[in-house]
Amino acid sequence: MRLNRLRNRLVAVNAVLEEIDRRREKTGNPDVGWAIEKRVLDAEMLDLERAIAKENAEQAAMPKIDSARSES
């Protein structure tokens, strides 16, 4: 379920960015859609940073197994 949401979101983001590129090509103006592009990319980067931080926190909270003790 989570992967489907991620996939759908990335497909939507990609469609928005492709539309911005098409409009830039059509108008010849490289600044068309820059604010939307920035907001989309900022939101995706923030989400990615949060996911990484959450994963790191979960890994840090996991108990460490003493390999020397477990081998005996």
PDB file of N, H, CA, C and O in Angstrom:
ATOM      1  N   MET A   1       0.812  -1.191   0.000  1.00  0.00           N
ATOM      2  CA  MET A   1       0.000   0.000   0.000  1.00  0.00           C
ATOM      3  C   MET A   1       0.865   1.269   0.000  1.00  0.00           C
ATOM      4  O   MET A   1       0.626   2.200  -0.768  1.00  0.00           O
ATOM      5  N   ARG A   2       1.864   1.281   0.869  1.00  0.00           N
ATOM      6  H   ARG A   2       2.058   0.525   1.494  1.00  0.00           H
ATOM      7  CA  ARG A   2       2.748   2.447   0.963  1.00  0.00           C
ATOM      8  C   ARG A   2       3.506   2.680  -0.342  1.00  0.00           C
ATOM      9  O   ARG A   2       3.673   3.820  -0.774  1.00  0.00           O
ATOM     10  N   LEU A   3       3.961   1.601  -0.965  1.00  0.00           N
ATOM     11  H   LEU A   3       3.825   0.674  -0.614  1.00  0.00           H
ATOM     12  CA  LEU A   3       4.679   1.731  -2.231  1.00  0.00           C
ATOM     13  C   LEU A   3       3.776   2.257  -3.330  1.00  0.00           C
ATOM     14  O   LEU A   3       4.226   3.011  -4.193  1.00  0.00           O
ATOM     15  N   ASN A   4       2.510   1.870  -3.311  1.00  0.00           N
ATOM     16  H   ASN A   4       2.145   1.258  -2.610  1.00  0.00           H
ATOM     17  CA  ASN A   4       1.570   2.380  -4.309  1.00  0.00           C
ATOM     18  C   ASN A   4       1.388   3.884  -4.169  1.00  0.00           C
ATOM     19  O   ASN A   4       1.361   4.604  -5.166  1.00  0.00           O
ATOM     20  N   ARG A   5       1.265   4.360  -2.933  1.00  0.00           N
ATOM     21  H   ARG A   5       1.288   3.774  -2.122  1.00  0.00           H
ATOM     22  CA  ARG A   5       1.138   5.810  -2.707  1.00  0.00           C
ATOM     23  C   ARG A   5       2.388   6.535  -3.189  1.00  0.00           C
ATOM     24  O   ARG A   5       2.299   7.579  -3.834  1.00  0.00           O
ATOM     25  N   LEU A   6       3.546   5.978  -2.874  1.00  0.00           N
ATOM     26  H   LEU A   6       3.618   5.129  -2.350  1.00  0.00           H
ATOM     27  CA  LEU A   6       4.796   6.582  -3.304  1.00  0.00           C
ATOM     28  C   LEU A   6       4.888   6.608  -4.824  1.00  0.00           C
ATOM     29  O   LEU A   6       5.228   7.633  -5.415  1.00  0.00           O
ATOM     30  N   ARG A   7       4.586   5.491  -5.444  1.00  0.00           N
ATOM     31  H   ARG A   7       4.310   4.658  -4.964  1.00  0.00           H
ATOM     32  CA  ARG A   7       4.629   5.413  -6.903  1.00  0.00           C
ATOM     33  C   ARG A   7       3.679   6.433  -7.525  1.00  0.00           C
ATOM     34  O   ARG A   7       4.054   7.146  -8.456  1.00  0.00           O
ATOM     35  N   ASN A   8       2.452   6.503  -7.015  1.00  0.00           N
ATOM     36  H   ASN A   8       2.147   5.924  -6.259  1.00  0.00           H
ATOM     37  CA  ASN A   8       1.470   7.447  -7.552  1.00  0.00           C
ATOM     38  C   ASN A   8       1.927   8.889  -7.390  1.00  0.00           C
ATOM     39  O   ASN A   8       1.762   9.706  -8.297  1.00  0.00           O
ATOM     40  N   ARG A   9       2.502   9.199  -6.231  1.00  0.00           N
ATOM     41  H   ARG A   9       2.636   8.536  -5.495  1.00  0.00           H
ATOM     42  CA  ARG A   9       2.984  10.553  -5.998  1.00  0.00           C
ATOM     43  C   ARG A   9       4.126  10.901  -6.954  1.00  0.00           C
ATOM     44  O   ARG A   9       4.171  11.999  -7.509  1.00  0.00           O
ATOM     45  N   LEU A  10       5.039   9.959  -7.137  1.00  0.00           N
ATOM     46  H   LEU A  10       5.003   9.067  -6.686  1.00  0.00           H
ATOM     47  CA  LEU A  10       6.164  10.227  -8.034  1.00  0.00           C
ATOM     48  C   LEU A  10       5.710  10.370  -9.487  1.00  0.00           C
ATOM     49  O   LEU A  10       6.260  11.179 -10.236  1.00  0.00           O
ATOM     50  N   VAL A  11       4.716   9.591  -9.879  1.00  0.00           N
ATOM     51  H   VAL A  11       4.270   8.935  -9.270  1.00  0.00           H
ATOM     52  CA  VAL A  11       4.165   9.716 -11.233  1.00  0.00           C
ATOM     53  C   VAL A  11       3.555  11.108 -11.401  1.00  0.00           C
ATOM     54  O   VAL A  11       3.766  11.763 -12.422  1.00  0.00           O
ATOM     55  N   ALA A  12       2.801  11.556 -10.403  1.00  0.00           N
ATOM     56  H   ALA A  12       2.629  11.025  -9.574  1.00  0.00           H
ATOM     57  CA  ALA A  12       2.179  12.877 -10.471  1.00  0.00           C
ATOM     58  C   ALA A  12       3.229  13.990 -10.509  1.00  0.00           C
ATOM     59  O   ALA A  12       3.113  14.930 -11.295  1.00  0.00           O
ATOM     60  N   VAL A  13       4.247  13.879  -9.663  1.00  0.00           N
ATOM     61  H   VAL A  13       4.340  13.115  -9.025  1.00  0.00           H
ATOM     62  CA  VAL A  13       5.321  14.874  -9.636  1.00  0.00           C
ATOM     63  C   VAL A  13       6.027  14.905 -10.986  1.00  0.00           C
ATOM     64  O   VAL A  13       6.305  15.978 -11.522  1.00  0.00           O
ATOM     65  N   ASN A  14       6.312  13.746 -11.526  1.00  0.00           N
ATOM     66  H   ASN A  14       6.086  12.875 -11.090  1.00  0.00           H
ATOM     67  CA  ASN A  14       6.971  13.670 -12.822  1.00  0.00           C
ATOM     68  C   ASN A  14       6.126  14.330 -13.910  1.00  0.00           C
ATOM     69  O   ASN A  14       6.658  15.034 -14.769  1.00  0.00           O
ATOM     70  N   ALA A  15       4.816  14.106 -13.877  1.00  0.00           N
ATOM     71  H   ALA A  15       4.384  13.534 -13.180  1.00  0.00           H
ATOM     72  CA  ALA A  15       3.924  14.708 -14.868  1.00  0.00           C
ATOM     73  C   ALA A  15       3.958  16.238 -14.771  1.00  0.00           C
ATOM     74  O   ALA A  15       3.975  16.928 -15.791  1.00  0.00           O
ATOM     75  N   VAL A  16       3.968  16.757 -13.552  1.00  0.00           N
ATOM     76  H   VAL A  16       3.954  16.196 -12.724  1.00  0.00           H
ATOM     77  CA  VAL A  16       4.032  18.208 -13.362  1.00  0.00           C
ATOM     78  C   VAL A  16       5.341  18.761 -13.919  1.00  0.00           C
ATOM     79  O   VAL A  16       5.341  19.766 -14.630  1.00  0.00           O
ATOM     80  N   LEU A  17       6.444  18.113 -13.601  1.00  0.00           N
ATOM     81  H   LEU A  17       6.444  17.297 -13.023  1.00  0.00           H
ATOM     82  CA  LEU A  17       7.752  18.590 -14.071  1.00  0.00           C
ATOM     83  C   LEU A  17       7.866  18.487 -15.591  1.00  0.00           C
ATOM     84  O   LEU A  17       8.453  19.364 -16.226  1.00  0.00           O
ATOM     85  N   GLU A  18       7.319  17.437 -16.176  1.00  0.00           N
ATOM     86  H   GLU A  18       6.842  16.724 -15.660  1.00  0.00           H
ATOM     87  CA  GLU A  18       7.332  17.313 -17.643  1.00  0.00           C
ATOM     88  C   GLU A  18       6.489  18.409 -18.294  1.00  0.00           C
ATOM     89  O   GLU A  18       6.871  18.952 -19.330  1.00  0.00           O
ATOM     90  N   GLU A  19       5.353  18.733 -17.694  1.00  0.00           N
ATOM     91  H   GLU A  19       5.043  18.292 -16.852  1.00  0.00           H
ATOM     92  CA  GLU A  19       4.510  19.811 -18.230  1.00  0.00           C
ATOM     93  C   GLU A  19       5.242  21.143 -18.166  1.00  0.00           C
ATOM     94  O   GLU A  19       5.174  21.938 -19.104  1.00  0.00           O
ATOM     95  N   ILE A  20       5.939  21.387 -17.068  1.00  0.00           N
ATOM     96  H   ILE A  20       5.994  20.741 -16.307  1.00  0.00           H
ATOM     97  CA  ILE A  20       6.732  22.616 -16.966  1.00  0.00           C
ATOM     98  C   ILE A  20       7.772  22.657 -18.070  1.00  0.00           C
ATOM     99  O   ILE A  20       7.956  23.698 -18.702  1.00  0.00           O
ATOM    100  N   ASP A  21       8.459  21.540 -18.318  1.00  0.00           N
ATOM    101  H   ASP A  21       8.309  20.695 -17.805  1.00  0.00           H
ATOM    102  CA  ASP A  21       9.458  21.492 -19.396  1.00  0.00           C
ATOM    103  C   ASP A  21       8.832  21.763 -20.756  1.00  0.00           C
ATOM    104  O   ASP A  21       9.406  22.487 -21.571  1.00  0.00           O
ATOM    105  N   ARG A  22       7.639  21.179 -21.012  1.00  0.00           N
ATOM    106  H   ARG A  22       7.173  20.591 -20.350  1.00  0.00           H
ATOM    107  CA  ARG A  22       6.965  21.412 -22.292  1.00  0.00           C
ATOM    108  C   ARG A  22       6.628  22.892 -22.472  1.00  0.00           C
ATOM    109  O   ARG A  22       6.805  23.457 -23.551  1.00  0.00           O
ATOM    110  N   ARG A  23       6.144  23.501 -21.403  1.00  0.00           N
ATOM    111  H   ARG A  23       6.000  23.042 -20.526  1.00  0.00           H
ATOM    112  CA  ARG A  23       5.798  24.923 -21.495  1.00  0.00           C
ATOM    113  C   ARG A  23       7.033  25.789 -21.690  1.00  0.00           C
ATOM    114  O   ARG A  23       6.980  26.798 -22.394  1.00  0.00           O
ATOM    115  N   ARG A  24       8.125  25.411 -21.084  1.00  0.00           N
ATOM    116  H   ARG A  24       8.168  24.592 -20.512  1.00  0.00           H
ATOM    117  CA  ARG A  24       9.375  26.159 -21.282  1.00  0.00           C
ATOM    118  C   ARG A  24       9.827  26.067 -22.732  1.00  0.00           C
ATOM    119  O   ARG A  24      10.230  27.061 -23.337  1.00  0.00           O
ATOM    120  N   GLU A  25       9.753  24.852 -23.280  1.00  0.00           N
ATOM    121  H   GLU A  25       9.426  24.045 -22.789  1.00  0.00           H
ATOM    122  CA  GLU A  25      10.131  24.681 -24.689  1.00  0.00           C
ATOM    123  C   GLU A  25       9.206  25.460 -25.608  1.00  0.00           C
ATOM    124  O   GLU A  25       9.659  26.094 -26.560  1.00  0.00           O
ATOM    125  N   LYS A  26       7.909  25.415 -25.325  1.00  0.00           N
ATOM    126  H   LYS A  26       7.541  24.900 -24.551  1.00  0.00           H
ATOM    127  CA  LYS A  26       6.910  26.088 -26.162  1.00  0.00           C
ATOM    128  C   LYS A  26       7.090  27.599 -26.154  1.00  0.00           C
ATOM    129  O   LYS A  26       6.990  28.250 -27.195  1.00  0.00           O
ATOM    130  N   THR A  27       7.356  28.152 -24.980  1.00  0.00           N
ATOM    131  H   THR A  27       7.438  27.623 -24.135  1.00  0.00           H
ATOM    132  CA  THR A  27       7.480  29.604 -24.858  1.00  0.00           C
ATOM    133  C   THR A  27       8.901  30.101 -25.089  1.00  0.00           C
ATOM    134  O   THR A  27       9.116  31.275 -25.389  1.00  0.00           O
ATOM    135  N   GLY A  28       9.867  29.201 -24.948  1.00  0.00           N
ATOM    136  H   GLY A  28       9.692  28.247 -24.705  1.00  0.00           H
ATOM    137  CA  GLY A  28      11.263  29.622 -25.039  1.00  0.00           C
ATOM    138  C   GLY A  28      11.731  30.356 -23.792  1.00  0.00           C
ATOM    139  O   GLY A  28      12.802  30.962 -23.780  1.00  0.00           O
ATOM    140  N   ASN A  29      10.925  30.295 -22.756  1.00  0.00           N
ATOM    141  H   ASN A  29      10.055  29.802 -22.766  1.00  0.00           H
ATOM    142  CA  ASN A  29      11.237  30.994 -21.510  1.00  0.00           C
ATOM    143  C   ASN A  29      11.636  29.977 -20.440  1.00  0.00           C
ATOM    144  O   ASN A  29      10.792  29.212 -19.971  1.00  0.00           O
ATOM    145  N   PRO A  30      12.905  29.962 -20.051  1.00  0.00           N
ATOM    146  CA  PRO A  30      13.360  28.986 -19.059  1.00  0.00           C
ATOM    147  C   PRO A  30      12.824  29.243 -17.652  1.00  0.00           C
ATOM    148  O   PRO A  30      12.980  28.404 -16.765  1.00  0.00           O
ATOM    149  N   ASP A  31      12.194  30.401 -17.445  1.00  0.00           N
ATOM    150  H   ASP A  31      12.068  31.083 -18.166  1.00  0.00           H
ATOM    151  CA  ASP A  31      11.678  30.731 -16.115  1.00  0.00           C
ATOM    152  C   ASP A  31      10.232  30.297 -15.901  1.00  0.00           C
ATOM    153  O   ASP A  31       9.718  30.391 -14.787  1.00  0.00           O
ATOM    154  N   VAL A  32       9.576  29.827 -16.946  1.00  0.00           N
ATOM    155  H   VAL A  32       9.994  29.750 -17.851  1.00  0.00           H
ATOM    156  CA  VAL A  32       8.178  29.416 -16.819  1.00  0.00           C
ATOM    157  C   VAL A  32       8.087  28.273 -15.799  1.00  0.00           C
ATOM    158  O   VAL A  32       8.799  27.274 -15.907  1.00  0.00           O
ATOM    159  N   GLY A  33       7.216  28.431 -14.826  1.00  0.00           N
ATOM    160  H   GLY A  33       6.638  29.242 -14.738  1.00  0.00           H
ATOM    161  CA  GLY A  33       6.960  27.387 -13.848  1.00  0.00           C
ATOM    162  C   GLY A  33       8.026  27.204 -12.785  1.00  0.00           C
ATOM    163  O   GLY A  33       7.995  26.218 -12.049  1.00  0.00           O
ATOM    164  N   TRP A  34       8.961  28.124 -12.688  1.00  0.00           N
ATOM    165  H   TRP A  34       8.986  28.925 -13.286  1.00  0.00           H
ATOM    166  CA  TRP A  34      10.065  27.923 -11.744  1.00  0.00           C
ATOM    167  C   TRP A  34       9.576  27.838 -10.296  1.00  0.00           C
ATOM    168  O   TRP A  34      10.113  27.064  -9.504  1.00  0.00           O
ATOM    169  N   ALA A  35       8.551  28.636  -9.948  1.00  0.00           N
ATOM    170  H   ALA A  35       8.115  29.265 -10.592  1.00  0.00           H
ATOM    171  CA  ALA A  35       8.060  28.617  -8.569  1.00  0.00           C
ATOM    172  C   ALA A  35       7.396  27.281  -8.236  1.00  0.00           C
ATOM    173  O   ALA A  35       7.578  26.741  -7.145  1.00  0.00           O
ATOM    174  N   ILE A  36       6.630  26.760  -9.184  1.00  0.00           N
ATOM    175  H   ILE A  36       6.483  27.198 -10.071  1.00  0.00           H
ATOM    176  CA  ILE A  36       5.986  25.453  -8.982  1.00  0.00           C
ATOM    177  C   ILE A  36       7.042  24.365  -8.894  1.00  0.00           C
ATOM    178  O   ILE A  36       6.988  23.501  -8.020  1.00  0.00           O
ATOM    179  N   GLU A  37       7.995  24.415  -9.801  1.00  0.00           N
ATOM    180  H   GLU A  37       8.039  25.117 -10.512  1.00  0.00           H
ATOM    181  CA  GLU A  37       9.072  23.421  -9.800  1.00  0.00           C
ATOM    182  C   GLU A  37       9.812  23.434  -8.465  1.00  0.00           C
ATOM    183  O   GLU A  37      10.097  22.380  -7.897  1.00  0.00           O
ATOM    184  N   LYS A  38      10.120  24.618  -7.971  1.00  0.00           N
ATOM    185  H   LYS A  38       9.889  25.475  -8.432  1.00  0.00           H
ATOM    186  CA  LYS A  38      10.843  24.732  -6.694  1.00  0.00           C
ATOM    187  C   LYS A  38      10.015  24.163  -5.551  1.00  0.00           C
ATOM    188  O   LYS A  38      10.547  23.435  -4.713  1.00  0.00           O
ATOM    189  N   ARG A  39       8.721  24.480  -5.500  1.00  0.00           N
ATOM    190  H   ARG A  39       8.290  25.071  -6.181  1.00  0.00           H
ATOM    191  CA  ARG A  39       7.873  23.977  -4.417  1.00  0.00           C
ATOM    192  C   ARG A  39       7.763  22.456  -4.460  1.00  0.00           C
ATOM    193  O   ARG A  39       7.818  21.792  -3.425  1.00  0.00           O
ATOM    194  N   VAL A  40       7.606  21.910  -5.666  1.00  0.00           N
ATOM    195  H   VAL A  40       7.561  22.450  -6.507  1.00  0.00           H
ATOM    196  CA  VAL A  40       7.498  20.456  -5.813  1.00  0.00           C
ATOM    197  C   VAL A  40       8.786  19.786  -5.357  1.00  0.00           C
ATOM    198  O   VAL A  40       8.756  18.833  -4.578  1.00  0.00           O
ATOM    199  N   LEU A  41       9.916  20.284  -5.844  1.00  0.00           N
ATOM    200  H   LEU A  41       9.940  21.058  -6.477  1.00  0.00           H
ATOM    201  CA  LEU A  41      11.197  19.677  -5.490  1.00  0.00           C
ATOM    202  C   LEU A  41      11.520  19.864  -4.007  1.00  0.00           C
ATOM    203  O   LEU A  41      12.038  18.950  -3.365  1.00  0.00           O
ATOM    204  N   ASP A  42      11.218  21.037  -3.464  1.00  0.00           N
ATOM    205  H   ASP A  42      10.797  21.779  -3.985  1.00  0.00           H
ATOM    206  CA  ASP A  42      11.446  21.263  -2.031  1.00  0.00           C
ATOM    207  C   ASP A  42      10.619  20.297  -1.187  1.00  0.00           C
ATOM    208  O   ASP A  42      11.115  19.729  -0.215  1.00  0.00           O
ATOM    209  N   ALA A  43       9.349  20.116  -1.568  1.00  0.00           N
ATOM    210  H   ALA A  43       8.946  20.577  -2.358  1.00  0.00           H
ATOM    211  CA  ALA A  43       8.473  19.206  -0.820  1.00  0.00           C
ATOM    212  C   ALA A  43       8.988  17.773  -0.895  1.00  0.00           C
ATOM    213  O   ALA A  43       8.983  17.062   0.110  1.00  0.00           O
ATOM    214  N   GLU A  44       9.425  17.348  -2.059  1.00  0.00           N
ATOM    215  H   GLU A  44       9.429  17.926  -2.876  1.00  0.00           H
ATOM    216  CA  GLU A  44       9.935  15.985  -2.212  1.00  0.00           C
ATOM    217  C   GLU A  44      11.231  15.790  -1.436  1.00  0.00           C
ATOM    218  O   GLU A  44      11.430  14.743  -0.820  1.00  0.00           O
ATOM    219  N   MET A  45      12.107  16.776  -1.458  1.00  0.00           N
ATOM    220  H   MET A  45      11.945  17.627  -1.958  1.00  0.00           H
ATOM    221  CA  MET A  45      13.364  16.668  -0.708  1.00  0.00           C
ATOM    222  C   MET A  45      13.096  16.635   0.793  1.00  0.00           C
ATOM    223  O   MET A  45      13.730  15.866   1.516  1.00  0.00           O
ATOM    224  N   LEU A  46      12.165  17.460   1.270  1.00  0.00           N
ATOM    225  H   LEU A  46      11.651  18.085   0.683  1.00  0.00           H
ATOM    226  CA  LEU A  46      11.824  17.463   2.685  1.00  0.00           C
ATOM    227  C   LEU A  46      11.256  16.110   3.102  1.00  0.00           C
ATOM    228  O   LEU A  46      11.602  15.583   4.159  1.00  0.00           O
ATOM    229  N   ASP A  47      10.391  15.557   2.274  1.00  0.00           N
ATOM    230  H   ASP A  47      10.110  15.985   1.415  1.00  0.00           H
ATOM    231  CA  ASP A  47       9.807  14.252   2.577  1.00  0.00           C
ATOM    232  C   ASP A  47      10.887  13.178   2.617  1.00  0.00           C
ATOM    233  O   ASP A  47      10.878  12.311   3.491  1.00  0.00           O
ATOM    234  N   LEU A  48      11.806  13.239   1.678  1.00  0.00           N
ATOM    235  H   LEU A  48      11.814  13.943   0.968  1.00  0.00           H
ATOM    236  CA  LEU A  48      12.903  12.276   1.642  1.00  0.00           C
ATOM    237  C   LEU A  48      13.792  12.414   2.876  1.00  0.00           C
ATOM    238  O   LEU A  48      14.178  11.410   3.474  1.00  0.00           O
ATOM    239  N   GLU A  49      14.117  13.642   3.260  1.00  0.00           N
ATOM    240  H   GLU A  49      13.803  14.457   2.774  1.00  0.00           H
ATOM    241  CA  GLU A  49      14.934  13.876   4.446  1.00  0.00           C
ATOM    242  C   GLU A  49      14.243  13.342   5.700  1.00  0.00           C
ATOM    243  O   GLU A  49      14.889  12.744   6.560  1.00  0.00           O
ATOM    244  N   ARG A  50      12.935  13.558   5.802  1.00  0.00           N
ATOM    245  H   ARG A  50      12.411  14.043   5.103  1.00  0.00           H
ATOM    246  CA  ARG A  50      12.183  13.054   6.954  1.00  0.00           C
ATOM    247  C   ARG A  50      12.184  11.527   6.988  1.00  0.00           C
ATOM    248  O   ARG A  50      12.336  10.924   8.051  1.00  0.00           O
ATOM    249  N   ALA A  51      12.016  10.911   5.827  1.00  0.00           N
ATOM    250  H   ALA A  51      11.893  11.401   4.964  1.00  0.00           H
ATOM    251  CA  ALA A  51      12.001   9.447   5.756  1.00  0.00           C
ATOM    252  C   ALA A  51      13.354   8.879   6.170  1.00  0.00           C
ATOM    253  O   ALA A  51      13.420   7.879   6.885  1.00  0.00           O
ATOM    254  N   ILE A  52      14.422   9.513   5.724  1.00  0.00           N
ATOM    255  H   ILE A  52      14.368  10.325   5.144  1.00  0.00           H
ATOM    256  CA  ILE A  52      15.771   9.059   6.082  1.00  0.00           C
ATOM    257  C   ILE A  52      15.997   9.234   7.582  1.00  0.00           C
ATOM    258  O   ILE A  52      16.535   8.341   8.236  1.00  0.00           O
ATOM    259  N   ALA A  53      15.591  10.376   8.129  1.00  0.00           N
ATOM    260  H   ALA A  53      15.154  11.102   7.598  1.00  0.00           H
ATOM    261  CA  ALA A  53      15.758  10.625   9.564  1.00  0.00           C
ATOM    262  C   ALA A  53      14.962   9.610  10.384  1.00  0.00           C
ATOM    263  O   ALA A  53      15.444   9.110  11.400  1.00  0.00           O
ATOM    264  N   LYS A  54      13.748   9.310   9.939  1.00  0.00           N
ATOM    265  H   LYS A  54      13.356   9.716   9.113  1.00  0.00           H
ATOM    266  CA  LYS A  54      12.923   8.334  10.652  1.00  0.00           C
ATOM    267  C   LYS A  54      13.573   6.956  10.607  1.00  0.00           C
ATOM    268  O   LYS A  54      13.611   6.253  11.617  1.00  0.00           O
ATOM    269  N   GLU A  55      14.081   6.572   9.449  1.00  0.00           N
ATOM    270  H   GLU A  55      14.050   7.143   8.629  1.00  0.00           H
ATOM    271  CA  GLU A  55      14.742   5.272   9.308  1.00  0.00           C
ATOM    272  C   GLU A  55      15.979   5.200  10.198  1.00  0.00           C
ATOM    273  O   GLU A  55      16.223   4.187  10.853  1.00  0.00           O
ATOM    274  N   ASN A  56      16.750   6.274  10.216  1.00  0.00           N
ATOM    275  H   ASN A  56      16.552   7.096   9.684  1.00  0.00           H
ATOM    276  CA  ASN A  56      17.947   6.305  11.066  1.00  0.00           C
ATOM    277  C   ASN A  56      17.584   6.207  12.546  1.00  0.00           C
ATOM    278  O   ASN A  56      18.261   5.522  13.312  1.00  0.00           O
ATOM    279  N   ALA A  57      16.508   6.898  12.946  1.00  0.00           N
ATOM    280  H   ALA A  57      15.958   7.455  12.324  1.00  0.00           H
ATOM    281  CA  ALA A  57      16.068   6.845  14.346  1.00  0.00           C
ATOM    282  C   ALA A  57      15.599   5.444  14.713  1.00  0.00           C
ATOM    283  O   ALA A  57      15.880   4.957  15.808  1.00  0.00           O
ATOM    284  N   GLU A  58      14.886   4.800  13.801  1.00  0.00           N
ATOM    285  H   GLU A  58      14.658   5.196  12.912  1.00  0.00           H
ATOM    286  CA  GLU A  58      14.424   3.438  14.060  1.00  0.00           C
ATOM    287  C   GLU A  58      15.596   2.474  14.190  1.00  0.00           C
ATOM    288  O   GLU A  58      15.588   1.591  15.048  1.00  0.00           O
ATOM    289  N   GLN A  59      16.600   2.644  13.339  1.00  0.00           N
ATOM    290  H   GLN A  59      16.607   3.362  12.642  1.00  0.00           H
ATOM    291  CA  GLN A  59      17.773   1.770  13.413  1.00  0.00           C
ATOM    292  C   GLN A  59      18.552   2.022  14.698  1.00  0.00           C
ATOM    293  O   GLN A  59      19.069   1.082  15.302  1.00  0.00           O
ATOM    294  N   ALA A  60      18.641   3.273  15.117  1.00  0.00           N
ATOM    295  H   ALA A  60      18.221   4.037  14.626  1.00  0.00           H
ATOM    296  CA  ALA A  60      19.369   3.599  16.340  1.00  0.00           C
ATOM    297  C   ALA A  60      18.647   3.049  17.570  1.00  0.00           C
ATOM    298  O   ALA A  60      19.282   2.728  18.575  1.00  0.00           O
ATOM    299  N   ALA A  61      17.334   2.942  17.490  1.00  0.00           N
ATOM    300  H   ALA A  61      16.818   3.203  16.674  1.00  0.00           H
ATOM    301  CA  ALA A  61      16.552   2.447  18.626  1.00  0.00           C
ATOM    302  C   ALA A  61      16.572   0.935  18.737  1.00  0.00           C
ATOM    303  O   ALA A  61      16.182   0.387  19.768  1.00  0.00           O
ATOM    304  N   MET A  62      17.016   0.257  17.700  1.00  0.00           N
ATOM    305  H   MET A  62      17.333   0.702  16.863  1.00  0.00           H
ATOM    306  CA  MET A  62      17.058  -1.204  17.728  1.00  0.00           C
ATOM    307  C   MET A  62      18.162  -1.661  18.673  1.00  0.00           C
ATOM    308  O   MET A  62      19.245  -1.078  18.681  1.00  0.00           O
ATOM    309  N   PRO A  63      17.907  -2.683  19.460  1.00  0.00           N
ATOM    310  CA  PRO A  63      18.942  -3.166  20.379  1.00  0.00           C
ATOM    311  C   PRO A  63      20.133  -3.740  19.601  1.00  0.00           C
ATOM    312  O   PRO A  63      19.978  -4.404  18.576  1.00  0.00           O
ATOM    313  N   LYS A  64      21.288  -3.462  20.117  1.00  0.00           N
ATOM    314  H   LYS A  64      21.414  -2.922  20.949  1.00  0.00           H
ATOM    315  CA  LYS A  64      22.519  -3.981  19.505  1.00  0.00           C
ATOM    316  C   LYS A  64      22.754  -5.398  19.991  1.00  0.00           C
ATOM    317  O   LYS A  64      22.572  -5.698  21.171  1.00  0.00           O
ATOM    318  N   ILE A  65      23.154  -6.261  19.086  1.00  0.00           N
ATOM    319  H   ILE A  65      23.302  -6.017  18.127  1.00  0.00           H
ATOM    320  CA  ILE A  65      23.456  -7.636  19.440  1.00  0.00           C
ATOM    321  C   ILE A  65      24.971  -7.759  19.526  1.00  0.00           C
ATOM    322  O   ILE A  65      25.684  -7.437  18.575  1.00  0.00           O
ATOM    323  N   ASP A  66      25.448  -8.220  20.653  1.00  0.00           N
ATOM    324  H   ASP A  66      24.869  -8.482  21.425  1.00  0.00           H
ATOM    325  CA  ASP A  66      26.872  -8.425  20.850  1.00  0.00           C
ATOM    326  C   ASP A  66      27.279  -9.687  20.102  1.00  0.00           C
ATOM    327  O   ASP A  66      26.960 -10.797  20.529  1.00  0.00           O
ATOM    328  N   SER A  67      27.985  -9.518  18.986  1.00  0.00           N
ATOM    329  H   SER A  67      28.244  -8.617  18.639  1.00  0.00           H
ATOM    330  CA  SER A  67      28.331 -10.671  18.158  1.00  0.00           C
ATOM    331  C   SER A  67      29.243 -11.657  18.897  1.00  0.00           C
ATOM    332  O   SER A  67      29.155 -12.863  18.666  1.00  0.00           O
ATOM    333  N   ALA A  68      30.115 -11.162  19.782  1.00  0.00           N
ATOM    334  H   ALA A  68      30.186 -10.182  19.970  1.00  0.00           H
ATOM    335  CA  ALA A  68      31.001 -12.067  20.528  1.00  0.00           C
ATOM    336  C   ALA A  68      30.185 -12.917  21.489  1.00  0.00           C
ATOM    337  O   ALA A  68      30.469 -14.102  21.667  1.00  0.00           O
ATOM    338  N   ARG A  69      29.192 -12.332  22.098  1.00  0.00           N
ATOM    339  H   ARG A  69      28.961 -11.369  21.954  1.00  0.00           H
ATOM    340  CA  ARG A  69      28.366 -13.050  23.047  1.00  0.00           C
ATOM    341  C   ARG A  69      27.466 -14.063  22.330  1.00  0.00           C
ATOM    342  O   ARG A  69      27.254 -15.166  22.832  1.00  0.00           O
ATOM    343  N   SER A  70      26.946 -13.696  21.174  1.00  0.00           N
ATOM    344  H   SER A  70      27.119 -12.800  20.766  1.00  0.00           H
ATOM    345  CA  SER A  70      26.013 -14.582  20.469  1.00  0.00           C
ATOM    346  C   SER A  70      26.728 -15.777  19.824  1.00  0.00           C
ATOM    347  O   SER A  70      26.090 -16.788  19.531  1.00  0.00           O
ATOM    348  N   GLU A  71      28.032 -15.671  19.604  1.00  0.00           N
ATOM    349  H   GLU A  71      28.550 -14.850  19.843  1.00  0.00           H
ATOM    350  CA  GLU A  71      28.765 -16.786  18.987  1.00  0.00           C
ATOM    351  C   GLU A  71      29.114 -17.864  19.996  1.00  0.00           C
ATOM    352  O   GLU A  71      29.408 -18.985  19.581  1.00  0.00           O
ATOM    353  N   SER A  72      29.101 -17.600  21.279  1.00  0.00           N
ATOM    354  H   SER A  72      28.862 -16.689  21.616  1.00  0.00           H
ATOM    355  CA  SER A  72      29.493 -18.594  22.275  1.00  0.00           C
ATOM    356  C   SER A  72      28.378 -19.527  22.645  1.00  0.00           C
ATOM    357  O   SER A  72      28.567 -20.417  23.474  1.00  0.00           O
TER     358      SER A  72
END
